[in-house]
Amino acid sequence: MTTSTRTQSFLPGVRIRGELDGPSGEPAVNDAFDGTAAAYDFLQGVFGRDPLDRKRMELVSTVHYGVDFDNGFSNSAQVG
């Protein structure tokens, strides 16, 4: 799932796109969603396991977090 904070600094943000949804009108949301899915698929395919917690934990990526956050990061709650 990908969310957007719309330049606010709260997590996880407002849900924009989920696993069963098509592309959104926000390119950053689509990039984050596709990149997260590709990383997950790579780890699943190469290592044959759920790369998170083996309990099918939901992946949540957030875009448009705050101001001047150009790079991705992760904390104990989610990847941003």
Contacts in CASP RR format, 6 or more apart in sequence:
PFRMAT RR
TARGET T0000
AUTHOR 0000-0000-0000
METHOD contacts of the structure
MODEL  1
MTTSTRTQSFLPGVRIRGELDGPSGEPAVNDAFDGTAAAYDFLQGVFGRD
PLDRKRMELVSTVHYGVDFDNGFSNSAQVG
1 15 0 8 1.000
1 17 0 8 1.000
1 18 0 8 1.000
1 19 0 8 1.000
1 33 0 8 1.000
1 58 0 8 1.000
1 59 0 8 1.000
1 60 0 8 1.000
1 61 0 8 1.000
2 15 0 8 1.000
2 16 0 8 1.000
2 17 0 8 1.000
2 18 0 8 1.000
2 24 0 8 1.000
2 29 0 8 1.000
2 32 0 8 1.000
2 33 0 8 1.000
2 36 0 8 1.000
2 60 0 8 1.000
2 61 0 8 1.000
2 62 0 8 1.000
2 63 0 8 1.000
3 12 0 8 1.000
3 13 0 8 1.000
3 14 0 8 1.000
3 15 0 8 1.000
3 16 0 8 1.000
3 60 0 8 1.000
3 61 0 8 1.000
3 62 0 8 1.000
3 63 0 8 1.000
4 13 0 8 1.000
4 14 0 8 1.000
4 16 0 8 1.000
4 26 0 8 1.000
4 28 0 8 1.000
4 29 0 8 1.000
4 62 0 8 1.000
4 63 0 8 1.000
4 64 0 8 1.000
5 11 0 8 1.000
5 13 0 8 1.000
5 14 0 8 1.000
5 62 0 8 1.000
5 63 0 8 1.000
5 64 0 8 1.000
5 65 0 8 1.000
5 66 0 8 1.000
6 14 0 8 1.000
6 64 0 8 1.000
7 64 0 8 1.000
7 65 0 8 1.000
7 66 0 8 1.000
7 67 0 8 1.000
8 65 0 8 1.000
8 66 0 8 1.000
9 65 0 8 1.000
9 66 0 8 1.000
11 62 0 8 1.000
11 65 0 8 1.000
11 77 0 8 1.000
11 78 0 8 1.000
11 80 0 8 1.000
12 60 0 8 1.000
12 62 0 8 1.000
12 77 0 8 1.000
12 78 0 8 1.000
13 62 0 8 1.000
16 24 0 8 1.000
16 26 0 8 1.000
16 29 0 8 1.000
17 23 0 8 1.000
17 24 0 8 1.000
17 29 0 8 1.000
17 30 0 8 1.000
17 33 0 8 1.000
18 33 0 8 1.000
23 30 0 8 1.000
24 30 0 8 1.000
26 63 0 8 1.000
28 63 0 8 1.000
28 64 0 8 1.000
29 63 0 8 1.000
31 63 0 8 1.000
32 61 0 8 1.000
32 62 0 8 1.000
32 63 0 8 1.000
32 80 0 8 1.000
33 61 0 8 1.000
36 59 0 8 1.000
36 61 0 8 1.000
36 79 0 8 1.000
39 51 0 8 1.000
40 51 0 8 1.000
40 59 0 8 1.000
43 49 0 8 1.000
43 51 0 8 1.000
44 50 0 8 1.000
44 51 0 8 1.000
50 56 0 8 1.000
50 57 0 8 1.000
52 59 0 8 1.000
59 79 0 8 1.000
60 78 0 8 1.000
60 79 0 8 1.000
61 78 0 8 1.000
61 79 0 8 1.000
61 80 0 8 1.000
62 78 0 8 1.000
62 79 0 8 1.000
62 80 0 8 1.000
63 80 0 8 1.000
65 80 0 8 1.000
72 79 0 8 1.000
72 80 0 8 1.000
73 79 0 8 1.000
73 80 0 8 1.000
74 80 0 8 1.000
END
